[in-house]
Every structure is written in C-alpha cells, then in structure tokens.
Amino acid sequence: MTDSRSVPARGLSTRCIHAGEKMDAEGAVHMPLYNHSTFGFASTEALLDVVEGRREGNLYTRYGMNPTIRTVESKLADVEGGAAALVFSSGMAAEAATFLAHCKAGDHIVCIGDVYGGTFELLGDNLPNLGIETTFILGSEAHRLNEVMRPNTRIVFFETPTNPSMEVIDISAVAEAAHGAGVLVVVDNTFASPVNQSPLEQGADLVIHSVTKYLGGHSDLTGGVVIGPEALVQSIWPSRKNLGQMMAPEVAFLLARSLRTLVVRVRQQNATAQAVAEFLQGHSKILQVNYPGLGNFPGHAVAKRQMTGFGGMVSFVYDGDAGATAAVVDRLKLFTIAASLGGAESLVTQPITTTHHGLDPAERARRGIVDGMVRLSCGLEDAADLIGDLEQALR
C-alpha cells in the first residue's frame, strides 16, 4: 500500500494529487473507478501468487484488493506520513476495527478529553460487552495519564482538537507517557486534517479519520481510514475483512477526487474560521468562543506548537438557554442545520441535539457541553457573508 512514485521532499499539495497514482492501460490521468467485485487471472499460478503475497494484485473488493481502493489508500498513507493505510465504510468502522484488532477481553483503553458521541457509546457501551474496559478522563486531566494507565492498558485514544469544545491535547506529551508504559497512542485527526497537523510525526502510533469530513470535503461520501506503520495497520486488516467494513470503490474514487483539492480547501476554511471566531469573541451575547487560533484560547500555545493551521471548526456558548440558542440557530440563512462538518457549505448544530444528544446530561455538563453551545463548520463561502449571517441571527 505504499507508493513507489511518491517523493518525501515534495509538498503536500503535490502529494495529494500525485501520490499513489498509476497510469492504467488506457492512459487515464488518475486511477479510474474499478467498480468490480472480483478480478480474473490467466492461470491458477497467477492467482496463487496474489493470494499468497508473492505479487501485488487485485482479487476481491471486500478484501481491499481493488485498484481504486489501493490507490486512495496509498494516497492517504503518503499525505498523513504513514507507511500504510486501510479505508473503511465509516470513521466509526475504522475506530471499531482498530480497537478490536489491538485489544482483547480483559484489556483496557484510556480515552482523553471529549470525543464524538458515537465514540463514547462504542467505548462505554459496546466494548465492555466484549470485556474491554475504558477509563475516560477530561482533557484537563491528561497529566493523570500515568496514574490511570494499568498493566493491561493497550491503547490511549484521543481527538485533537476535540469535538465540540475544540480542546487541544498535547500529542507529544501523551505519546511520551504512553510509550513509557508500552501503550499504543491512537489519534483522531479528523478536525485538524493532515493540512494542519501530523500526529505520526509527533509520536502517535496510528491516526484515524472520518473521511466523511475534511478529506471528503463535499458532503457526498461516507468513510473512514486508519494510517500508520505497516505492521500495526496490517494487524487491523482481518477485522475489516471479516466484519465487512470495506469502503465501496465508488466512495474510494470520490475520496481520491476530493484529496486533490484538500490543501486549498482547508487553508481557506482556516482563514474563514479565524475571522468568524474573532467576530464572535467581540459579541456581547457570546459567553465563550472555542477556537485554537485565538490568542486567549487555553490550548493556543500547544496548538501553535503542534499545528500549522487551526482548522475550520468553531464552537461558542450563547448567553441563553437551549430554546433561545435554538432560535439563534434557526435564524441562520447561510449555515445549514446539519450534523456533519468539513464540507464546502457551512453547517451549524447544537451538540446537545446531535453529536452529544445521547450523552448523559450530567456528563455533558461536566465536560462543558452546555445547552447554549453551538458548533460551526465553516465552509468555502466568503467570510464576510458568514459573519453577516451570524450578526443578523444574533441580533
């Protein structure tokens, strides 16, 4: 799944376009969609060469042995700085396969900070049924990592920036503590994207993305990926194969298309989110603005050190209850009320109604996910128009 054509000295935009690509027999300028479930062989010997690993080839799409899928995996590995990548039907599928591959009954996971609501359910409700326990600590408690790890701890998992409070976790510091205990570090890099952050360079062992978000970038595909060293990634492959978590070739084709514009999209979204955050920070009806690019944001210093851009996500706390906050959200015209993020269009949601609706209200409150919190995904519209939309809704 590595790409012999890619050259590390090339810039990220160049790699997003060229990494993993091979000209097919027809001379297509990028890998076409091979919408095939299976592939034929000229002889039994040729078949066995592929099945037994003597030659790279295509066999069966559910196994990932499809040229369209192989291409996007090579591209993703290169872009994120890993040796290998596996794509999945969703980000949650990538998380589940990673946890199941690297943990067994009796093992333990530590989860730091806020995470997507579905991840809370997976770690807190589903994995305990298989004998895998998780200890959750707040991002502000990351210094307690050595205290909460156990002899049976196998994974430390976290997002940075976190969903929805945009908290920044120090990847290098966590990796140093976890590796001292022989524990893997798995980072969800969805909010930052490889344009803004490279967790593998800072000590993470594996990186996960919901490619539905920034890597897809157009709100028209659903998928996930795990990236890292060959051995760690390949150990996850049987879980993907046997649990039927494969990404469809059509989705892989769309994802490769999207990656070709990743850098220009994310850099524009960074600039727009910074402008939006600065506007919100000065508004009398806003109690708090969460954005790593703000100088007074608690995680700003760490973000400056480990990020090259601060992302397109902003959350804020409105001075009102859930109903009053919903009324502000409902008045927005350019921000569409929707649960996802990272697309060309700007989206808005109240975490208590979508991403963290299923989380216990007391736990939400403990994490600062209050009724007045609003999460914005800044798209590719003009920043002045988005600010004007927020201004009229708040007025």
C-alpha positions as CSV (number, residue, x, y, z in Angstrom):
1,M,0.0,0.0,0.0
2,T,3.0,2.3,-0.3
3,D,3.6,4.4,-3.4
4,S,7.0,4.0,-5.1
5,R,6.4,7.2,-7.1
6,S,6.0,9.5,-4.1
7,V,9.0,11.6,-3.0
8,P,9.0,12.9,0.6
9,A,10.6,16.2,-0.4
10,R,7.5,17.1,-2.5
11,G,5.0,19.5,-1.0
12,L,1.6,18.4,0.4
13,S,-0.4,19.7,-2.4
14,T,1.7,17.8,-4.9
15,R,1.4,14.6,-2.9
16,C,-2.4,15.0,-2.6
17,I,-2.6,15.0,-6.4
18,H,0.2,12.5,-7.4
19,A,0.7,10.1,-4.5
20,G,-0.5,6.5,-5.2
21,E,-1.5,7.2,-8.8
22,K,-0.5,4.8,-11.6
23,M,-1.4,5.2,-15.2
24,D,-3.8,2.4,-16.3
25,A,-3.7,0.6,-19.7
26,E,-5.9,3.3,-21.2
27,G,-3.6,6.2,-20.0
28,A,-6.1,7.8,-17.6
29,V,-4.5,10.7,-15.8
30,H,-5.7,9.4,-12.5
31,M,-6.9,6.0,-11.3
32,P,-10.4,5.3,-12.8
33,L,-13.3,3.7,-10.9
34,Y,-13.0,0.0,-11.0
35,N,-16.5,-0.9,-9.9
36,H,-15.8,-4.6,-9.8
37,S,-16.4,-7.1,-7.0
38,T,-13.9,-9.6,-8.3
39,F,-10.9,-9.8,-10.7
40,G,-9.8,-12.7,-13.0
41,F,-6.5,-14.4,-13.6
42,A,-4.8,-16.1,-16.6
43,S,-3.8,-19.1,-14.6
44,T,-4.0,-20.8,-11.1
45,E,-0.4,-20.0,-10.6
46,A,-1.0,-16.3,-11.2
47,L,-4.0,-16.4,-8.7
48,L,-1.8,-18.1,-6.0
49,D,0.9,-15.6,-6.5
50,V,-1.5,-12.9,-5.4
51,V,-3.3,-14.9,-2.7
52,E,-0.1,-16.0,-1.1
53,G,1.5,-12.5,-1.3
54,R,4.3,-13.1,-3.9
55,R,2.9,-10.4,-6.2
56,E,0.7,-7.4,-5.5
57,G,-2.6,-7.7,-7.4
58,N,-6.3,-7.4,-7.4
59,L,-8.6,-10.3,-6.2
60,Y,-11.7,-9.3,-4.4
61,T,-13.0,-5.9,-3.4
62,R,-14.2,-6.9,0.1
63,Y,-10.5,-7.7,0.9
64,G,-9.5,-4.2,-0.4
65,M,-7.7,-5.8,-3.4
66,N,-9.1,-3.4,-6.0
67,P,-7.1,-0.8,-7.9
68,T,-9.3,2.2,-7.0
69,I,-9.1,1.3,-3.3
70,R,-5.4,0.6,-3.4
71,T,-4.8,4.0,-5.0
72,V,-6.6,6.0,-2.4
73,E,-5.0,4.1,0.4
74,S,-1.6,4.8,-1.0
75,K,-2.5,8.5,-1.3
76,L,-3.8,8.7,2.2
77,A,-0.8,7.0,3.7
78,D,1.5,9.4,1.9
79,V,-0.5,12.5,2.8
80,E,-0.6,11.6,6.5
81,G,3.1,10.5,6.6
82,G,2.4,6.8,7.3
83,A,3.7,3.6,5.6
84,A,0.2,2.1,5.1
85,A,-3.5,2.9,5.2
86,L,-6.7,0.9,5.3
87,V,-10.0,2.6,4.3
88,F,-13.4,1.7,5.8
89,S,-17.1,2.2,5.3
90,S,-17.1,4.9,8.0
91,G,-14.9,6.6,10.7
92,M,-16.7,4.5,13.4
93,A,-15.8,1.3,11.5
94,A,-12.1,2.4,11.4
95,E,-12.2,3.1,15.2
96,A,-14.0,-0.2,16.0
97,A,-11.6,-2.3,13.9
98,T,-8.6,-0.6,15.4
99,F,-9.8,-1.2,19.0
100,L,-10.8,-4.8,18.3
101,A,-7.5,-5.6,16.5
102,H,-5.3,-4.2,19.3
103,C,-7.4,-5.2,22.3
104,K,-8.9,-8.4,23.6
105,A,-11.1,-9.4,26.5
106,G,-9.5,-8.2,29.7
107,D,-7.7,-5.3,28.1
108,H,-8.1,-1.6,28.9
109,I,-8.3,1.7,27.0
110,V,-7.8,5.3,28.2
111,C,-9.8,8.0,26.4
112,I,-8.6,11.5,26.9
113,G,-10.9,14.5,26.5
114,D,-14.1,15.0,24.6
115,V,-14.8,12.7,21.6
116,Y,-17.7,12.2,19.2
117,G,-20.8,10.9,20.8
118,G,-20.7,7.6,18.8
119,T,-17.2,7.0,20.1
120,F,-18.4,7.5,23.7
121,E,-21.0,4.8,23.0
122,L,-18.6,2.4,21.4
123,L,-16.0,2.7,24.2
124,G,-18.5,3.0,27.1
125,D,-21.3,0.6,26.0
126,N,-20.3,-1.8,23.2
127,L,-16.7,-2.7,24.0
128,P,-17.4,-3.6,27.7
129,N,-19.7,-6.3,26.4
130,L,-16.6,-7.9,24.9
131,G,-14.6,-7.5,28.1
132,I,-12.7,-4.3,27.0
133,E,-13.0,-1.5,29.6
134,T,-12.3,2.2,29.0
135,T,-11.3,4.9,31.5
136,F,-12.4,8.4,30.5
137,I,-10.5,11.4,31.7
138,L,-11.0,15.1,30.8
139,G,-8.6,16.8,28.6
140,S,-7.5,18.9,31.6
141,E,-6.7,15.7,33.4
142,A,-4.2,14.5,30.7
143,H,-1.4,14.9,33.3
144,R,-3.0,12.0,35.2
145,L,-2.3,9.5,32.3
146,N,0.4,7.6,34.2
147,E,-2.0,7.3,37.2
148,V,-4.9,5.9,35.2
149,M,-3.0,3.5,32.9
150,R,-2.9,-0.1,34.1
151,P,-0.7,-3.1,33.3
152,N,-3.5,-4.2,30.9
153,T,-3.8,-0.8,29.1
154,R,-3.3,-1.3,25.4
155,I,-4.4,2.0,23.8
156,V,-4.6,5.7,24.7
157,F,-7.1,7.3,22.4
158,F,-8.0,11.0,21.9
159,E,-9.1,13.6,19.4
160,T,-7.3,16.9,19.0
161,P,-8.9,19.4,18.6
162,T,-11.8,17.8,20.4
163,N,-15.5,17.6,19.4
164,P,-17.2,20.0,20.2
165,S,-15.1,22.1,22.7
166,M,-12.0,22.4,20.4
167,E,-9.7,21.4,23.3
168,V,-6.1,20.8,22.2
169,I,-4.4,17.7,23.5
170,D,-0.5,17.7,23.6
171,I,0.3,14.7,21.3
172,S,4.0,14.6,22.1
173,A,3.4,14.7,25.9
174,V,0.8,11.9,25.7
175,A,2.9,9.8,23.4
176,E,5.9,10.1,25.8
177,A,3.9,8.9,28.8
178,A,2.1,6.2,26.9
179,H,5.1,4.8,25.2
180,G,6.9,4.7,28.6
181,A,4.3,2.1,29.6
182,G,4.4,0.3,26.3
183,V,0.9,1.5,25.3
184,L,-0.2,2.5,21.7
185,V,-1.3,6.1,21.0
186,V,-4.2,6.4,18.6
187,V,-5.2,10.0,17.5
188,D,-8.3,11.0,15.7
189,N,-7.1,13.8,13.3
190,T,-10.5,14.4,11.7
191,F,-10.9,18.0,12.9
192,A,-7.4,19.1,12.0
193,S,-6.8,17.2,8.8
194,P,-3.2,16.4,7.6
195,V,-3.0,20.0,6.3
196,N,-3.0,21.4,9.8
197,Q,-1.5,18.5,11.9
198,S,0.7,15.5,11.6
199,P,0.2,13.2,14.7
200,L,2.6,10.5,13.4
201,E,5.4,13.0,13.4
202,Q,4.7,13.9,17.0
203,G,4.7,10.4,18.4
204,A,1.3,8.9,17.6
205,D,1.3,5.2,16.5
206,L,-1.9,5.3,14.5
207,V,-4.1,8.1,13.0
208,I,-7.8,7.7,12.3
209,H,-10.0,10.0,10.2
210,S,-13.6,10.1,9.4
211,V,-13.0,10.8,5.7
212,T,-16.7,11.9,5.6
213,K,-15.4,15.2,6.8
214,Y,-12.5,17.3,5.5
215,L,-10.8,14.6,3.4
216,G,-14.1,14.0,1.5
217,G,-14.9,17.7,1.8
218,H,-18.1,17.8,-0.3
219,S,-20.8,16.1,1.9
220,D,-21.2,13.4,-0.7
221,L,-19.4,10.4,0.8
222,T,-19.1,8.4,4.0
223,G,-15.9,6.6,5.0
224,G,-13.0,6.2,7.4
225,V,-9.3,5.4,7.4
226,V,-6.6,4.3,9.8
227,I,-2.9,5.1,8.9
228,G,0.4,4.2,10.4
229,P,3.3,1.7,10.3
230,E,2.8,-1.3,8.1
231,A,2.7,-3.9,10.9
232,L,0.2,-2.0,13.1
233,V,-2.1,-1.3,10.1
234,Q,-1.9,-4.8,8.7
235,S,-2.9,-6.3,12.0
236,I,-6.2,-4.5,11.6
237,W,-6.9,-5.9,8.1
238,P,-8.5,-9.2,9.3
239,S,-11.0,-7.2,11.3
240,R,-12.0,-5.1,8.4
241,K,-12.3,-8.2,6.1
242,N,-14.3,-10.4,8.4
243,L,-16.6,-7.7,9.8
244,G,-17.4,-6.5,6.3
245,Q,-16.3,-2.9,6.9
246,M,-14.9,-2.2,3.4
247,M,-15.3,1.1,1.6
248,A,-17.0,0.8,-1.7
249,P,-14.9,1.5,-4.9
250,E,-17.3,4.4,-5.8
251,V,-16.6,6.0,-2.5
252,A,-12.8,5.5,-2.9
253,F,-13.0,7.1,-6.3
254,L,-14.8,10.2,-4.9
255,L,-12.4,10.4,-2.0
256,A,-9.3,10.4,-4.3
257,R,-11.0,13.2,-6.2
258,S,-11.5,15.2,-3.1
259,L,-7.9,14.7,-1.8
260,R,-6.7,16.5,-4.9
261,T,-8.2,19.8,-3.6
262,L,-7.7,19.2,0.1
263,V,-5.0,21.7,0.8
264,V,-6.7,24.7,-0.9
265,R,-10.0,23.9,0.7
266,V,-8.6,23.5,4.3
267,R,-6.4,26.6,4.1
268,Q,-9.4,28.7,3.0
269,Q,-11.5,27.2,5.8
270,N,-8.8,28.0,8.3
271,A,-8.8,31.7,7.3
272,T,-12.6,31.9,7.4
273,A,-12.9,30.2,10.8
274,Q,-10.3,32.6,12.2
275,A,-12.3,35.6,11.0
276,V,-15.6,34.1,12.3
277,A,-14.0,33.3,15.7
278,E,-12.7,36.8,16.1
279,F,-16.1,38.3,15.3
280,L,-17.8,36.1,17.8
281,Q,-15.3,36.9,20.5
282,G,-16.3,40.5,20.4
283,H,-20.1,39.9,20.5
284,S,-22.0,40.9,23.7
285,K,-24.3,37.8,23.5
286,I,-21.4,35.3,23.4
287,L,-20.1,34.0,26.7
288,Q,-17.2,31.9,25.3
289,V,-15.6,31.2,21.9
290,N,-13.7,27.9,21.4
291,Y,-11.1,28.2,18.6
292,P,-7.4,27.2,18.8
293,G,-6.4,30.2,16.7
294,L,-7.5,32.8,19.4
295,G,-4.6,34.1,21.5
296,N,-6.6,33.7,24.7
297,F,-7.9,30.2,24.0
298,P,-6.5,27.9,26.7
299,G,-4.9,25.5,24.2
300,H,-3.4,28.2,21.9
301,A,0.2,27.7,22.9
302,V,0.1,23.9,22.3
303,A,-1.8,24.4,19.1
304,K,0.8,26.8,17.8
305,R,3.5,24.2,18.5
306,Q,1.8,21.2,17.0
307,M,-0.5,22.6,14.3
308,T,0.3,24.5,11.1
309,G,-3.3,25.9,10.9
310,F,-6.1,26.0,13.3
311,G,-8.9,24.4,11.3
312,G,-12.4,25.3,10.1
313,M,-14.3,24.4,13.3
314,V,-15.5,26.9,15.8
315,S,-17.8,26.5,18.8
316,F,-19.3,29.1,21.1
317,V,-21.6,29.4,24.0
318,Y,-24.6,31.7,23.6
319,D,-25.9,33.7,26.6
320,G,-29.3,31.8,26.7
321,D,-31.0,28.5,27.4
322,A,-31.5,25.7,24.9
323,G,-34.6,27.3,23.4
324,A,-33.1,30.7,23.0
325,T,-30.0,29.2,21.5
326,A,-32.1,27.1,19.0
327,A,-33.8,30.3,18.0
328,V,-30.5,31.9,17.0
329,V,-29.6,28.7,15.1
330,D,-32.9,28.7,13.3
331,R,-32.4,32.3,12.1
332,L,-29.2,31.5,10.3
333,K,-29.6,31.5,6.5
334,L,-26.2,30.5,5.1
335,F,-25.3,28.0,7.9
336,T,-27.3,24.9,7.3
337,I,-28.5,23.0,10.4
338,A,-26.8,19.6,10.0
339,A,-24.8,17.1,12.0
340,S,-21.7,16.7,9.9
341,L,-18.8,19.0,9.1
342,G,-15.9,19.7,6.7
343,G,-17.8,20.3,3.5
344,A,-17.8,23.2,1.1
345,E,-21.0,24.5,2.7
346,S,-21.1,25.9,6.2
347,L,-23.0,23.9,8.8
348,V,-24.3,24.6,12.3
349,T,-25.5,22.3,15.1
350,Q,-26.2,22.4,18.8
351,P,-24.2,19.4,20.2
352,I,-27.0,18.7,22.7
353,T,-29.3,17.9,19.8
354,T,-27.0,15.9,17.6
355,T,-23.4,14.8,18.2
356,H,-23.8,14.5,22.0
357,H,-27.5,14.1,22.3
358,G,-27.1,10.6,23.7
359,L,-24.6,11.5,26.3
360,D,-25.8,11.7,29.9
361,P,-26.7,15.4,30.7
362,A,-24.6,15.4,33.8
363,E,-21.6,14.1,31.9
364,R,-22.3,16.8,29.2
365,A,-22.3,19.5,31.9
366,R,-19.1,18.1,33.4
367,R,-17.4,18.5,30.0
368,G,-18.7,22.0,29.4
369,I,-21.1,20.9,26.6
370,V,-23.8,23.2,27.8
371,D,-27.3,24.0,26.4
372,G,-26.0,27.2,24.9
373,M,-23.2,25.7,22.9
374,V,-23.2,26.0,19.1
375,R,-20.8,24.3,16.8
376,L,-19.9,25.8,13.4
377,S,-18.3,24.1,10.5
378,C,-17.0,27.0,8.3
379,G,-17.2,26.2,4.6
380,L,-16.0,28.0,1.5
381,E,-18.4,30.9,1.4
382,D,-17.0,34.4,1.7
383,A,-16.1,35.1,5.4
384,A,-17.9,38.4,5.3
385,D,-21.1,36.7,4.3
386,L,-20.9,34.2,7.1
387,I,-20.2,36.9,9.6
388,G,-23.1,38.9,8.3
389,D,-25.3,35.8,8.7
390,L,-24.2,35.3,12.3
391,E,-24.7,39.0,13.0
392,Q,-28.3,39.0,11.9
393,A,-29.1,35.8,13.7
394,L,-27.6,37.1,17.0
395,R,-29.4,40.5,16.6
